[in-house]
């Protein structure tokens, strides 16, 4: 009997959240579970927003990559549903960097916005990286031990993202 009641309560709360998100313009953002530091995070395994599109790619580590579609986003404060959201478990206080395995074909599709937790959005213009996947440092920040949320969204569209990696040591990046 208790299981049935708990199941109905969960269904009711989920339904209410979905209905409210339709009227408020805000989408539900969740992360399936926190990723660990020094672990390859497949881009398609993160929580993806409306601007992210999963595409098959035989050269990507998991056989898929994501790209951003839609309008250019110059003002990230207007973003209600970032392209990528994931949670990471930070084991100890320190300076952590987020890297992305990317293909950026030209300077017209390179820029993006990011933030940690409730920080302000920051914008980066890394420039062309070529036709092959390379590891690009997206962000670096001093973080306290615990669980933290990373948010990323495109400014310009059509860069290709295969995976993410959070670390204190760039020598641990997968090849």
Secondary structure, DSSP 8 states (H G I E B T S, - for coil): -HHHHHHHHHHHHHHHHHHHHHHHS------SS-EETTS-EEGGGSEE-TTEEEEE-TTSTTSEEEEE-SS--S-GGG-SS-SEEEEEEE-SSEEEEEEEEEEE-STTS--EEEEETT---EEE-----EEEEEEEEEEEEEE-SEEEEEEEEESSS--EEEEEEEES-GGG---
